[in-house]
Amino acid sequence: MKLQSELISQFNRRKIKCLIINAMGVIGVIIALIAILFAQDQVELITQVSQQLTQSPVGSVITAIKSLF
């Protein structure tokens, strides 16, 4: 009987560990999705700023410098 209860408690501990690992994985995926969404917003912002810069006189200087590299 003692062996059976020990096996059950070990099984429960493993189950809890698996649940914790799975939860960490889900949280990681959610964080990655949030980061991707944030990065997309940043890319849109950067493209808007770069378009505005290339239309200004400073932009032509920046474009010339970029062409050197």
Contacts in CASP RR format, 6 or more apart in sequence:
PFRMAT RR
TARGET T0000
AUTHOR 0000-0000-0000
METHOD contacts of the structure
MODEL  1
MKLQSELISQFNRRKIKCLIINAMGVIGVIIALIAILFAQDQVELITQVS
QQLTQSPVGSVITAIKSLF
53 59 0 8 1.000
53 62 0 8 1.000
54 60 0 8 1.000
54 62 0 8 1.000
54 63 0 8 1.000
END
